Amino acid sequence: MVYRLNFALWRLRTVLRLFIVFFLWSVIFTGRNEIFGYNEAKIITYILGTSIVASFVLSSRTIDVGGEINEGRLTNYLLKPMSYFHFWFAKDIADKLFNIMFSVVEITLLIVIFKPPIFIQPASFLTLLALLAVSISIVMYFFINLLLGFIAFVSPDTWPPRFIFIVITDFLAGGLFPLDILPKPLFTILNLTPFPYLLFFPLKIYTGGISQSNLIIGFITLLLWTLVLAKVVDVVWRRGLRVYSSEGR
């Protein structure tokens, strides 16, 4: 019952967050046609889209990596002829598919009940580019979560930094509003970090309004961050194994 209750409360939290943001923007658009260059249909589509994309990008089973290192269970994987990274990536994908099923059902019910205006991207090419951005973001977020788990190589406390990261990511990734409504200098600086490419960038591609130059720069930045994080993960992993111990195993 512990695991079932934990899952139920997590989905409840996700639904409540979605409803709060949805109703907030619905009230903001009362009597207005456009705000910050967005009409109501695009904003609502963006908000609903963050729930779907987040369930696929921001969900991860690598939260257990730190515990395995601290408890010495990592040894069980090191003794087997398998890739530790491939194993966890496979678990991640399975978890994401499970989460997205619930997310789609929740959003479908919201649309059926409240019938909000929805923006459908007419250009299939942009939809494919948005899916490509989501795919790369999944890999990038996987490396970020591994780094958070590798904190266990030097410290037994891995949950506090991960909790802080989750809270910050929801805001900086654009989970509450499109990031381009921020002041331009702040938005420009934020684009240099990996956060906007987790949610905002794929959804901005889908909803439109992104220039070709910004699209190219966005994909280059996303790929560079993914490659840099992959290299950092490899370095930290190798150095971590030098100090890893599993007493009693």
VONU-963475 format. One record per residue: x, y, z of N, C-alpha, C in turn. Coordinates in nm, 4 decimals. Example, Ala and Ser with C-alpha at 12.3 -4.5 7.8 and 13.67 -1.06 7.14 Angstrom:
<bases>
{{1.3190,-0.5690,0.7800},{1.2300,-0.4500,0.7800},{1.3200,-0.3300,0.7800}};
{{1.2850,-0.2250,0.7080},{1.3670,-0.1060,0.7140},{1.2900,0.0030,0.7870}};
</bases>
This chain:
<bases>
{{0.0819,-0.1212,0.0000},{0.0000,0.0000,0.0000},{0.0855,0.1266,0.0000}};
{{0.2078,0.1156,0.0524},{0.2957,0.2325,0.0568},{0.3240,0.2841,-0.0841}};
{{0.3590,0.1937,-0.1740},{0.3929,0.2342,-0.3096},{0.2690,0.2836,-0.3851}};
{{0.1563,0.2184,-0.3627},{0.0325,0.2604,-0.4300},{-0.0104,0.3987,-0.3821}};
{{-0.0010,0.4216,-0.2508},{-0.0383,0.5516,-0.1962},{0.0567,0.6603,-0.2442}};
{{0.1846,0.6292,-0.2489},{0.2833,0.7248,-0.2966},{0.2542,0.7657,-0.4404}};
{{0.2207,0.6685,-0.5248},{0.1892,0.6974,-0.6644},{0.0613,0.7800,-0.6757}};
{{-0.0414,0.7432,-0.5974},{-0.1691,0.8150,-0.6022},{-0.1528,0.9604,-0.5594}};
{{-0.0762,0.9835,-0.4535},{-0.0542,1.1209,-0.4072},{0.0271,1.2003,-0.5075}};
{{0.1217,1.1347,-0.5740},{0.2030,1.2027,-0.6751},{0.1162,1.2464,-0.7929}};
{{0.0268,1.1575,-0.8379},{-0.0615,1.1934,-0.9492},{-0.1589,1.3024,-0.9059}};
{{-0.2049,1.2974,-0.7808},{-0.2948,1.4011,-0.7295},{-0.2250,1.5366,-0.7293}};
{{-0.0999,1.5391,-0.6865},{-0.0225,1.6634,-0.6868},{-0.0078,1.7173,-0.8282}};
{{0.0170,1.6281,-0.9231},{0.0330,1.6684,-1.0630},{-0.0967,1.7272,-1.1179}};
{{-0.2094,1.6634,-1.0876},{-0.3398,1.7108,-1.1360},{-0.3741,1.8455,-1.0739}};
{{-0.3510,1.8605,-0.9430},{-0.3809,1.9868,-0.8754},{-0.2965,2.1003,-0.9329}};
{{-0.1686,2.0734,-0.9584},{-0.0816,2.1758,-1.0169},{-0.1324,2.2164,-1.1543}};
{{-0.1720,2.1178,-1.2355},{-0.2230,2.1455,-1.3692},{-0.3492,2.2309,-1.3631}};
{{-0.4412,2.1969,-1.2742},{-0.5668,2.2711,-1.2615},{-0.5424,2.4139,-1.2146}};
{{-0.4504,2.4309,-1.1190},{-0.4221,2.5644,-1.0664},{-0.3688,2.6552,-1.1769}};
{{-0.2704,2.6065,-1.2525},{-0.2115,2.6871,-1.3598},{-0.3140,2.7107,-1.4709}};
{{-0.3939,2.6087,-1.5024},{-0.4949,2.6213,-1.6070},{-0.5973,2.7282,-1.5719}};
{{-0.6513,2.7239,-1.4500},{-0.7518,2.8219,-1.4091},{-0.6911,2.9617,-1.3936}};
{{-0.5661,2.9676,-1.3509},{-0.4997,3.0973,-1.3381},{-0.4944,3.1691,-1.4727}};
{{-0.4493,3.0994,-1.5763},{-0.4392,3.1620,-1.7078},{-0.5768,3.1864,-1.7688}};
{{-0.6738,3.1011,-1.7376},{-0.8096,3.1231,-1.7872},{-0.8663,3.2534,-1.7314}};
{{-0.8398,3.2797,-1.6030},{-0.8866,3.4044,-1.5408},{-0.8124,3.5244,-1.5990}};
{{-0.6818,3.5103,-1.6213},{-0.6024,3.6209,-1.6762},{-0.6560,3.6636,-1.8131}};
{{-0.7031,3.5682,-1.8935},{-0.7506,3.5990,-2.0282},{-0.8973,3.6429,-2.0319}};
{{-0.9609,3.6495,-1.9163},{-1.1000,3.6952,-1.9130},{-1.1102,3.8377,-1.9677}};
{{-1.1830,3.8546,-2.0768},{-1.2005,3.9867,-2.1377},{-1.0829,4.0330,-2.2197}};
{{-0.9860,3.9464,-2.2439},{-0.8683,3.9833,-2.3219},{-0.8492,3.8849,-2.4367}};
{{-0.7964,3.9359,-2.5474},{-0.7717,3.8509,-2.6642},{-0.6272,3.8044,-2.6726}};
{{-0.5355,3.8878,-2.6222},{-0.3930,3.8555,-2.6359},{-0.3126,3.9154,-2.5210}};
{{-0.2156,3.8382,-2.4713},{-0.1252,3.8835,-2.3650},{0.0147,3.8331,-2.3967}};
{{0.1126,3.9234,-2.3891},{0.2523,3.8874,-2.4146},{0.2728,3.8220,-2.5517}};
{{0.1875,3.8557,-2.6478},{0.2013,3.7980,-2.7808},{0.1371,3.6611,-2.7955}};
{{0.0664,3.6147,-2.6928},{-0.0020,3.4854,-2.6972},{-0.1526,3.5074,-2.6893}};
{{-0.2274,3.4319,-2.7697},{-0.3717,3.4314,-2.7504},{-0.4069,3.3197,-2.6522}};
{{-0.5329,3.3125,-2.6128},{-0.5722,3.2164,-2.5094},{-0.5493,3.0719,-2.5532}};
{{-0.5765,3.0417,-2.6794},{-0.5610,2.9043,-2.7273},{-0.4155,2.8581,-2.7160}};
{{-0.3214,2.9467,-2.7508},{-0.1800,2.9082,-2.7464},{-0.1307,2.8938,-2.6028}};
{{-0.1768,2.9830,-2.5149},{-0.1353,2.9725,-2.3752},{-0.1901,2.8454,-2.3118}};
{{-0.3169,2.8168,-2.3329},{-0.3774,2.6953,-2.2770},{-0.3096,2.5710,-2.3336}};
{{-0.2823,2.5729,-2.4635},{-0.2117,2.4607,-2.5261},{-0.0733,2.4443,-2.4653}};
{{-0.0070,2.5560,-2.4404},{0.1267,2.5519,-2.3793},{0.1191,2.4903,-2.2393}};
{{0.0229,2.5350,-2.1593},{0.0102,2.4857,-2.0219},{-0.0227,2.3364,-2.0200}};
{{-0.1169,2.2956,-2.1041},{-0.1506,2.1531,-2.1105},{-0.0325,2.0732,-2.1654}};
{{0.0390,2.1345,-2.2595},{0.1551,2.0680,-2.3175},{0.2660,2.0461,-2.2175}};
{{0.2831,2.1402,-2.1226},{0.3872,2.1222,-2.0219},{0.3625,1.9982,-1.9374}};
{{0.2353,1.9684,-1.9133},{0.2019,1.8500,-1.8336},{0.2413,1.7221,-1.9073}};
{{0.2119,1.7182,-2.0380},{0.2456,1.5992,-2.1162},{0.3962,1.5856,-2.1326}};
{{0.4611,1.6950,-2.1713},{0.6053,1.6899,-2.1935},{0.6797,1.6617,-2.0633}};
{{0.6344,1.7226,-1.9537},{0.6992,1.6999,-1.8244},{0.6875,1.5545,-1.7812}};
{{0.5740,1.4913,-1.8099},{0.5559,1.3511,-1.7713},{0.6515,1.2605,-1.8473}};
{{0.7000,1.3087,-1.9613},{0.7915,1.2278,-2.0417},{0.9364,1.2696,-2.0232}};
{{0.9599,1.3993,-2.0037},{1.0978,1.4490,-1.9919},{1.1435,1.4521,-1.8464}};
{{1.0615,1.5072,-1.7573},{1.1035,1.5321,-1.6203},{1.0782,1.4171,-1.5241}};
{{1.0293,1.3051,-1.5742},{1.0149,1.1872,-1.4881},{1.1405,1.1015,-1.5023}};
{{1.1828,1.0410,-1.3930},{1.3054,0.9621,-1.3989},{1.3121,0.8636,-1.2832}};
{{1.3630,0.7438,-1.3127},{1.3830,0.6442,-1.2079},{1.5233,0.6528,-1.1492}};
{{1.6081,0.7414,-1.2041},{1.7450,0.7523,-1.1556},{1.7520,0.8131,-1.0154}};
{{1.6376,0.8460,-0.9576},{1.6384,0.8930,-0.8185},{1.6886,0.7832,-0.7248}};
{{1.6886,0.6591,-0.7721},{1.7334,0.5471,-0.6894},{1.8836,0.5224,-0.6995}};
{{1.9515,0.5914,-0.7915},{2.0944,0.5684,-0.8117},{2.1738,0.5999,-0.6853}};
{{2.1426,0.7143,-0.6221},{2.2143,0.7524,-0.5014},{2.2011,0.6489,-0.3909}};
{{2.0810,0.5938,-0.3746},{2.0593,0.4917,-0.2725},{2.1388,0.3650,-0.3005}};
{{2.1470,0.3270,-0.4263},{2.2225,0.2069,-0.4616},{2.3713,0.2236,-0.4323}};
{{2.4225,0.3437,-0.4561},{2.5637,0.3693,-0.4288},{2.5891,0.3688,-0.2788}};
{{2.5045,0.4367,-0.2036},{2.5231,0.4453,-0.0585},{2.5099,0.3096,0.0099}};
{{2.4187,0.2262,-0.0405},{2.3933,0.0964,0.0226},{2.4825,-0.0147,-0.0325}};
{{2.5659,0.0175,-0.1312},{2.6570,-0.0822,-0.1854},{2.5962,-0.1719,-0.2906}};
{{2.4701,-0.1471,-0.3283},{2.4040,-0.2318,-0.4285},{2.4591,-0.2092,-0.5690}};
{{2.5367,-0.1028,-0.5864},{2.5987,-0.0777,-0.7164},{2.6898,-0.1922,-0.7578}};
{{2.7478,-0.2592,-0.6593},{2.8378,-0.3714,-0.6869},{2.7696,-0.4799,-0.7698}};
{{2.6402,-0.5012,-0.7449},{2.5659,-0.6046,-0.8183},{2.5673,-0.5773,-0.9686}};
{{2.5691,-0.4509,-1.0062},{2.5708,-0.4155,-1.1485},{2.7124,-0.4197,-1.2063}};
{{2.8109,-0.3820,-1.1240},{2.9487,-0.3793,-1.1719},{3.0000,-0.5197,-1.2023}};
{{2.9425,-0.6199,-1.1373},{2.9873,-0.7578,-1.1576},{2.9204,-0.8248,-1.2773}};
{{2.8245,-0.7547,-1.3389},{2.7504,-0.8135,-1.4504},{2.7970,-0.7556,-1.5840}};
{{2.7916,-0.8360,-1.6895},{2.8336,-0.7880,-1.8226},{2.7248,-0.7018,-1.8875}};
{{2.7010,-0.5854,-1.8302},{2.5975,-0.4973,-1.8809},{2.6377,-0.3523,-1.8557}};
{{2.5771,-0.2623,-1.9318},{2.6027,-0.1207,-1.9140},{2.5089,-0.0649,-1.8067}};
{{2.5665,-0.0053,-1.7047},{2.4863,0.0540,-1.5976},{2.3997,0.1667,-1.6525}};
{{2.4555,0.2453,-1.7449},{2.3822,0.3568,-1.8036},{2.2671,0.3077,-1.8906}};
{{2.2904,0.2050,-1.9709},{2.1842,0.1526,-2.0576},{2.0711,0.0933,-1.9738}};
{{2.1085,0.0283,-1.8634},{2.0079,-0.0314,-1.7754},{1.9140,0.0753,-1.7204}};
{{1.9715,0.1856,-1.6702},{1.8891,0.2903,-1.6110},{1.8117,0.3691,-1.7161}};
{{1.8682,0.3833,-1.8337},{1.7958,0.4539,-1.9395},{1.6737,0.3729,-1.9819}};
{{1.6882,0.2406,-1.9860},{1.5747,0.1536,-2.0203},{1.4656,0.1647,-1.9130}};
{{1.5059,0.1686,-1.7851},{1.4072,0.1845,-1.6776},{1.3393,0.3207,-1.6869}};
{{1.4165,0.4217,-1.7249},{1.3616,0.5554,-1.7414},{1.2524,0.5586,-1.8479}};
{{1.2799,0.4981,-1.9627},{1.1833,0.4976,-2.0732},{1.0559,0.4259,-2.0323}};
{{1.0695,0.3126,-1.9631},{0.9512,0.2388,-1.9170},{0.8682,0.3239,-1.8213}};
{{0.9361,0.3941,-1.7315},{0.8669,0.4807,-1.6351},{0.7966,0.5964,-1.7060}};
{{0.8603,0.6520,-1.8078},{0.8026,0.7640,-1.8824},{0.6766,0.7193,-1.9572}};
{{0.6806,0.6024,-2.0187},{0.5634,0.5515,-2.0904},{0.4467,0.5293,-1.9939}};
{{0.4794,0.4836,-1.8746},{0.3764,0.4624,-1.7731},{0.3138,0.5953,-1.7310}};
{{0.3989,0.6963,-1.7093},{0.3507,0.8270,-1.6648},{0.2684,0.8982,-1.7707}};
{{0.3107,0.8872,-1.8953},{0.2429,0.9632,-2.0001},{0.1018,0.9105,-2.0234}};
{{0.0783,0.7825,-1.9960},{-0.0569,0.7284,-2.0099},{-0.1533,0.7991,-1.9155}};
{{-0.1098,0.8176,-1.7904},{-0.1943,0.8862,-1.6929},{-0.2091,1.0336,-1.7292}};
{{-0.1009,1.0951,-1.7760},{-0.1054,1.2366,-1.8112},{-0.2044,1.2624,-1.9244}};
{{-0.2026,1.1771,-2.0259},{-0.2941,1.1931,-2.1396},{-0.4396,1.1786,-2.0941}};
{{-0.4654,1.0829,-2.0067},{-0.6013,1.0623,-1.9556},{-0.6475,1.1846,-1.8762}};
{{-0.5606,1.2370,-1.7918},{-0.5956,1.3526,-1.7085},{-0.6260,1.4756,-1.7945}};
{{-0.5428,1.4997,-1.8941},{-0.5627,1.6166,-1.9802},{-0.6860,1.5983,-2.0684}};
{{-0.7102,1.4773,-2.1149},{-0.8293,1.4504,-2.1959},{-0.9563,1.4804,-2.1165}};
{{-0.9593,1.4382,-1.9906},{-1.0751,1.4657,-1.9057},{-1.0931,1.6160,-1.8852}};
{{-0.9811,1.6872,-1.8664},{-0.9890,1.8322,-1.8479},{-1.0474,1.8994,-1.9716}};
{{-1.0032,1.8549,-2.0898},{-1.0522,1.9134,-2.2151},{-1.2001,1.8819,-2.2355}};
{{-1.2396,1.7592,-2.2047},{-1.3789,1.7180,-2.2223},{-1.4710,1.7951,-2.1281}};
{{-1.4271,1.8162,-2.0043},{-1.5119,1.8815,-1.9045},{-1.5208,2.0324,-1.9265}};
{{-1.4047,2.0973,-1.9486},{-1.4021,2.2440,-1.9543},{-1.3997,2.3004,-2.0967}};
{{-1.3686,2.2144,-2.1948},{-1.3680,2.2548,-2.3359},{-1.2892,2.3848,-2.3602}};
{{-1.1625,2.3885,-2.3194},{-1.0824,2.5093,-2.3413},{-1.0414,2.5199,-2.4885}};
{{-1.0078,2.6399,-2.5361},{-0.9585,2.6543,-2.6729},{-0.8205,2.5899,-2.6856}};
{{-0.8014,2.5110,-2.7892},{-0.6756,2.4387,-2.8106},{-0.6161,2.4785,-2.9458}};
{{-0.4856,2.5011,-2.9462},{-0.4162,2.5348,-3.0706},{-0.3598,2.4068,-3.1328}};
{{-0.3941,2.3824,-3.2585},{-0.3416,2.2677,-3.3329},{-0.2414,2.3200,-3.4351}};
{{-0.1181,2.2761,-3.4242},{-0.0144,2.3220,-3.5163},{-0.0397,2.2662,-3.6566}};
{{-0.0644,2.3549,-3.7541},{-0.0948,2.3075,-3.8897},{0.0274,2.2545,-3.9651}};
{{0.1462,2.2980,-3.9250},{0.2683,2.2564,-3.9951},{0.3234,2.1290,-3.9301}};
{{0.3138,2.0180,-3.9992},{0.3616,1.8904,-3.9457},{0.5128,1.8924,-3.9223}};
{{0.5841,1.9735,-4.0014},{0.7294,1.9817,-3.9870},{0.7669,2.0362,-3.8490}};
{{0.6941,2.1376,-3.8029},{0.7213,2.1939,-3.6707},{0.6869,2.0944,-3.5597}};
{{0.5817,2.0174,-3.5810},{0.5458,1.9147,-3.4822},{0.6568,1.8111,-3.4706}};
{{0.7141,1.7710,-3.5843},{0.8239,1.6741,-3.5836},{0.9478,1.7319,-3.5158}};
{{0.9746,1.8607,-3.5410},{1.0890,1.9252,-3.4756},{1.0682,1.9329,-3.3240}};
{{0.9441,1.9588,-3.2830},{0.9138,1.9622,-3.1399},{0.9369,1.8252,-3.0759}};
{{0.8970,1.7195,-3.1455},{0.9196,1.5834,-3.0953},{1.0683,1.5503,-3.0893}};
{{1.1432,1.6001,-3.1879},{1.2886,1.5788,-3.1878},{1.3523,1.6490,-3.0682}};
{{1.3069,1.7713,-3.0408},{1.3590,1.8461,-2.9254},{1.3277,1.7734,-2.7952}};
{{1.2072,1.7171,-2.7851},{1.1695,1.6407,-2.6659},{1.2602,1.5193,-2.6497}};
{{1.2893,1.4511,-2.7591},{1.3739,1.3307,-2.7544},{1.5139,1.3635,-2.7030}};
{{1.5717,1.4732,-2.7527},{1.7052,1.5120,-2.7074},{1.7003,1.5573,-2.5616}};
{{1.5929,1.6257,-2.5236},{1.5775,1.6726,-2.3857},{1.5708,1.5560,-2.2879}};
{{1.5092,1.4477,-2.3302},{1.5007,1.3287,-2.2448},{1.6408,1.2784,-2.2109}};
{{1.7270,1.2733,-2.3116},{1.8643,1.2265,-2.2914},{1.9403,1.3232,-2.2010}};
{{1.9231,1.4540,-2.2262},{1.9928,1.5534,-2.1451},{1.9501,1.5455,-1.9988}};
{{1.8201,1.5329,-1.9743},{1.7715,1.5262,-1.8370},{1.8173,1.3972,-1.7692}};
{{1.8325,1.2909,-1.8454},{1.8834,1.1645,-1.7915},{2.0249,1.1839,-1.7373}};
{{2.1090,1.2550,-1.8114},{2.2455,1.2803,-1.7655},{2.2464,1.3706,-1.6424}};
{{2.1585,1.4697,-1.6403},{2.1502,1.5590,-1.5237},{2.1146,1.4796,-1.3984}};
{{2.0182,1.3892,-1.4099},{1.9751,1.3096,-1.2952},{2.0826,1.2116,-1.2503}};
{{2.1589,1.1596,-1.3443},{2.2692,1.0716,-1.3053},{2.3719,1.1482,-1.2221}};
{{2.4010,1.2717,-1.2638},{2.4961,1.3538,-1.1881},{2.4467,1.3777,-1.0463}};
{{2.3168,1.4022,-1.0319},{2.2600,1.4211,-0.8985},{2.2719,1.2927,-0.8159}};
{{2.2545,1.1776,-0.8808},{2.2695,1.0505,-0.8110},{2.4138,1.0226,-0.7728}};
{{2.5078,1.0684,-0.8556},{2.6499,1.0442,-0.8296},{2.7030,1.1250,-0.7117}};
{{2.6210,1.2167,-0.6594},{2.6601,1.2878,-0.5369},{2.6869,1.1875,-0.4257}};
{{2.6222,1.0705,-0.4345},{2.6376,0.9664,-0.3325},{2.7808,0.9138,-0.3252}};
{{2.8624,0.9355,-0.4276},{3.0022,0.8929,-0.4220},{3.0798,0.9703,-0.3159}};
{{3.0330,1.0926,-0.2853},{3.1056,1.1772,-0.1897},{3.0216,1.2168,-0.0691}};
{{2.8897,1.1931,-0.0747},{2.8024,1.2330,0.0355},{2.6837,1.1380,0.0462}};
{{2.6409,1.1037,0.1677},{2.5239,1.0170,0.1842},{2.3914,1.0906,0.1642}};
{{2.3960,1.2242,0.1635},{2.2740,1.3046,0.1499},{2.2552,1.3469,0.0047}};
{{2.1767,1.2720,-0.0693},{2.1539,1.3031,-0.2105},{2.0160,1.3635,-0.2354}};
{{1.9240,1.3491,-0.1393},{1.7877,1.3984,-0.1616},{1.7757,1.5506,-0.1545}};
{{1.8378,1.6206,-0.0568},{1.8231,1.7669,-0.0510},{1.8607,1.8387,-0.1805}};
{{1.9790,1.8131,-0.2392},{2.0098,1.8821,-0.3655},{1.9156,1.8433,-0.4787}};
{{1.8677,1.7195,-0.4786},{1.7746,1.6778,-0.5836},{1.6401,1.7488,-0.5668}};
{{1.5937,1.7630,-0.4440},{1.4665,1.8316,-0.4186},{1.4746,1.9781,-0.4628}};
{{1.5855,2.0436,-0.4272},{1.6050,2.1834,-0.4680},{1.6071,2.1937,-0.6201}};
{{1.6749,2.0994,-0.6840},{1.6836,2.1002,-0.8300},{1.5455,2.0835,-0.8931}};
{{1.4626,1.9947,-0.8390},{1.3285,1.9719,-0.8941},{1.2440,2.0984,-0.8865}};
{{1.2503,2.1671,-0.7720},{1.1725,2.2895,-0.7541},{1.2185,2.3977,-0.8517}};
{{1.3501,2.4141,-0.8643},{1.4043,2.5158,-0.9537},{1.3727,2.4835,-1.0990}};
{{1.3838,2.3565,-1.1345},{1.3623,2.3152,-1.2735},{1.2208,2.3457,-1.3198}};
{{1.1217,2.3204,-1.2357},{0.9828,2.3443,-1.2744},{0.9609,2.4895,-1.3159}};
{{1.0279,2.5811,-1.2464},{1.0131,2.7238,-1.2774},{1.0979,2.7643,-1.3969}};
{{1.2267,2.7284,-1.3950},{1.3187,2.7736,-1.4991},{1.2980,2.7031,-1.6333}};
{{1.2319,2.5873,-1.6306},{1.2053,2.5162,-1.7557},{1.0815,2.5691,-1.8263}};
{{1.0049,2.6544,-1.7575},{0.8841,2.7092,-1.8182},{0.7603,2.6295,-1.7869}};
{{0.7578,2.5648,-1.6717},{0.6429,2.4838,-1.6362},{0.5209,2.5636,-1.5950}};
{{0.5404,2.6906,-1.5577},{0.4290,2.7736,-1.5115},{0.3843,2.8762,-1.6143}};
{{0.4745,2.9176,-1.7016},{0.4432,3.0175,-1.8041},{0.5519,3.0134,-1.9114}};
{{0.5215,3.0623,-2.0317},{0.6249,3.0684,-2.1368},{0.7372,3.1620,-2.0939}};
{{0.8591,3.1188,-2.1057},{0.9721,3.1955,-2.0543},{0.9975,3.3243,-2.1302}};
{{0.9480,3.3336,-2.2541},{0.9763,3.4547,-2.3312},{0.8916,3.5744,-2.2889}};
{{0.8082,3.5574,-2.1849},{0.7378,3.6738,-2.1317},{0.8229,3.7439,-2.0255}};
{{0.9361,3.6836,-1.9899},{1.0287,3.7451,-1.8961},{1.1014,3.8614,-1.9632}};
{{1.1619,3.9522,-1.8850},{1.2426,4.0590,-1.9448},{1.3502,4.0005,-2.0365}};
{{1.3752,4.0665,-2.1477},{1.4648,4.0115,-2.2492},{1.6037,3.9768,-2.1965}};
{{1.6704,4.0637,-2.1163},{1.8038,4.0271,-2.0648},{1.8013,3.8975,-1.9828}};
{{1.6987,3.8830,-1.8985},{1.6872,3.7625,-1.8159},{1.6601,3.6402,-1.9031}};
{{1.5749,3.6561,-2.0034},{1.5432,3.5458,-2.0940},{1.6663,3.5031,-2.1727}};
{{1.7474,3.5995,-2.2148},{1.8691,3.5697,-2.2903},{1.9682,3.4898,-2.2063}};
{{1.9849,3.5309,-2.0797},{2.0755,3.4588,-1.9904},{2.0236,3.3181,-1.9632}};
{{1.8933,3.3072,-1.9440},{1.8319,3.1774,-1.9142},{1.8497,3.0799,-2.0304}};
{{1.8517,3.1328,-2.1525},{1.8685,3.0474,-2.2705},{2.0065,2.9837,-2.2793}};
{{2.1005,3.0355,-2.2011},{2.2353,2.9784,-2.1996},{2.2445,2.8577,-2.1071}};
{{2.1418,2.8358,-2.0268},{2.1363,2.7220,-1.9354},{2.0584,2.6081,-2.0006}};
{{2.0651,2.4878,-1.9466},{1.9902,2.3762,-2.0065},{1.8408,2.3756,-1.9744}};
{{1.7973,2.4552,-1.8774},{1.6598,2.4474,-1.8288},{1.5520,2.4757,-1.9339}};
{{1.5621,2.5844,-2.0138},{1.4537,2.6137,-2.1089},{1.4312,2.5048,-2.2121}};
{{1.5314,2.4206,-2.2350},{1.5217,2.3194,-2.3405},{1.4511,2.1923,-2.2930}};
{{1.4156,2.1901,-2.1653},{1.3420,2.0752,-2.1127},{1.1929,2.0842,-2.1439}};
{{1.1352,2.2044,-2.1337},{0.9917,2.2218,-2.1581},{0.9633,2.3341,-2.2580}};
{{1.0155,2.4519,-2.2292},{0.9802,2.5707,-2.3079},{1.0149,2.5562,-2.4565}};
{{1.1368,2.5148,-2.4864},{1.1818,2.5099,-2.6255},{1.0964,2.4180,-2.7130}};
{{1.0711,2.2918,-2.6721},{0.9846,2.2062,-2.7565},{0.8441,2.2624,-2.7731}};
{{0.7875,2.3191,-2.6662},{0.6509,2.3718,-2.6747},{0.6456,2.5015,-2.7536}};
{{0.7519,2.5800,-2.7485},{0.7582,2.7018,-2.8287},{0.7630,2.6678,-2.9768}};
{{0.8328,2.5601,-3.0099},{0.8370,2.5150,-3.1494},{0.6966,2.4766,-3.1951}};
{{0.6261,2.4026,-3.1100},{0.4929,2.3555,-3.1475},{0.3932,2.4696,-3.1609}};
{{0.3942,2.5619,-3.0650},{0.2967,2.6711,-3.0683},{0.3334,2.7778,-3.1704}};
{{0.4548,2.7731,-3.2238},{0.4959,2.8694,-3.3258},{0.5500,2.9970,-3.2646}};
{{0.5906,3.0904,-3.3515},{0.6424,3.2172,-3.3020},{0.7912,3.2176,-3.2797}};
{{0.8616,3.1121,-3.3205},{1.0065,3.1055,-3.3051},{1.0704,3.1212,-3.4429}};
{{1.1672,3.2112,-3.4546},{1.2305,3.2375,-3.5835},{1.3238,3.1229,-3.6222}};
{{1.3593,3.1175,-3.7494},{1.4455,3.0100,-3.7979},{1.5834,3.0158,-3.7316}};
{{1.6355,3.1377,-3.7145},{1.7677,3.1518,-3.6514},{1.7643,3.1050,-3.5061}};
{{1.6600,3.1422,-3.4325},{1.6471,3.0989,-3.2935},{1.6244,2.9486,-3.2840}};
{{1.5591,2.8939,-3.3843},{1.5366,2.7489,-3.3876},{1.6689,2.6749,-3.4023}};
{{1.7533,2.7229,-3.4925},{1.8832,2.6601,-3.5152},{1.9726,2.6755,-3.3922}};
{{1.9755,2.7974,-3.3376},{2.0573,2.8222,-3.2178},{2.0087,2.7360,-3.1012}};
{{1.8773,2.7214,-3.0897},{1.8212,2.6406,-2.9822},{1.8639,2.4954,-2.9903}};
{{1.8586,2.4382,-3.1097},{1.8986,2.2980,-3.1264},{2.0488,2.2803,-3.1037}};
{{2.1283,2.3766,-3.1480},{2.2727,2.3687,-3.1265},{2.3040,2.3734,-2.9771}};
{{2.2383,2.4648,-2.9053},{2.2593,2.4759,-2.7608},{2.2158,2.3494,-2.6885}};
{{2.1017,2.2947,-2.7285},{2.0501,2.1719,-2.6682},{2.1468,2.0559,-2.6887}};
{{2.1983,2.0418,-2.8094},{2.2928,1.9334,-2.8399},{2.4241,1.9524,-2.7642}};
{{2.4719,2.0765,-2.7568},{2.5969,2.1030,-2.6863},{2.5854,2.0691,-2.5380}};
{{2.4746,2.1084,-2.4764},{2.4542,2.0769,-2.3362},{2.4471,1.9261,-2.3140}};
{{2.3813,1.8562,-2.4049},{2.3690,1.7103,-2.3928},{2.5060,1.6438,-2.4013}};
{{2.5890,1.6888,-2.4958},{2.7233,1.6310,-2.5117},{2.8125,1.6651,-2.3930}};
{{2.8044,1.7895,-2.3461},{2.8852,1.8304,-2.2307},{2.8467,1.7505,-2.1072}};
{{2.7168,1.7362,-2.0834},{2.6703,1.6609,-1.9664},{2.7083,1.5133,-1.9764}};
{{2.7045,1.4588,-2.0985},{2.7443,1.3189,-2.1170},{2.8910,1.3004,-2.0797}};
{{2.9742,1.3959,-2.1194},{3.1172,1.3885,-2.0869},{3.1398,1.4037,-1.9376}};
{{3.0686,1.4960,-1.8748},{3.0823,1.5174,-1.7302},{3.0386,1.3921,-1.6536}};
{{2.9290,1.3300,-1.6982},{2.8817,1.2068,-1.6346},{2.9887,1.0978,-1.6423}};
{{3.0515,1.0845,-1.7586},{3.1556,0.9824,-1.7760},{3.2736,1.0081,-1.6827}};
{{3.3166,1.1343,-1.6724},{3.4298,1.1687,-1.5861},{3.3961,1.1439,-1.4399}};
{{3.2786,1.1908,-1.3966},{3.2378,1.1737,-1.2565},{3.2212,1.0254,-1.2229}};
{{3.1670,0.9483,-1.3166},{3.1482,0.8045,-1.2958},{3.2819,0.7337,-1.2733}};
{{3.3792,0.7635,-1.3574},{3.5104,0.6987,-1.3454},{3.5800,0.7380,-1.2151}};
{{3.5714,0.8648,-1.1805},{3.6342,0.9093,-1.0565},{3.5582,0.8585,-0.9349}};
{{3.4280,0.8483,-0.9475},{3.3476,0.7983,-0.8370},{3.3780,0.6530,-0.8050}};
{{3.4015,0.5732,-0.9085},{3.4313,0.4313,-0.8862},{3.5632,0.4120,-0.8118}};
{{3.6525,0.5103,-0.8220},{3.7813,0.4996,-0.7517},{3.7639,0.5091,-0.6005}};
{{3.6604,0.5811,-0.5573},{3.6395,0.5986,-0.4130},{3.5212,0.5162,-0.3624}};
{{3.4567,0.4426,-0.4523},{3.3375,0.3655,-0.4139},{3.3763,0.2467,-0.3298}};
{{3.2992,0.2202,-0.2256},{3.3196,0.1028,-0.1413},{3.1839,0.0440,-0.1056}};
{{3.1831,-0.0869,-0.0808},{3.0545,-0.1528,-0.0469},{3.0797,-0.2532,0.0633}};
{{3.1021,-0.2005,0.1810},{3.1293,-0.2880,0.2965},{3.0116,-0.3828,0.3195}};
{{3.0455,-0.5089,0.3436},{2.9432,-0.6080,0.3730},{2.8863,-0.6728,0.2496}};
{{2.9302,-0.6286,0.1318},{2.8774,-0.6874,0.0083},{2.9768,-0.7887,-0.0475}};
</bases>
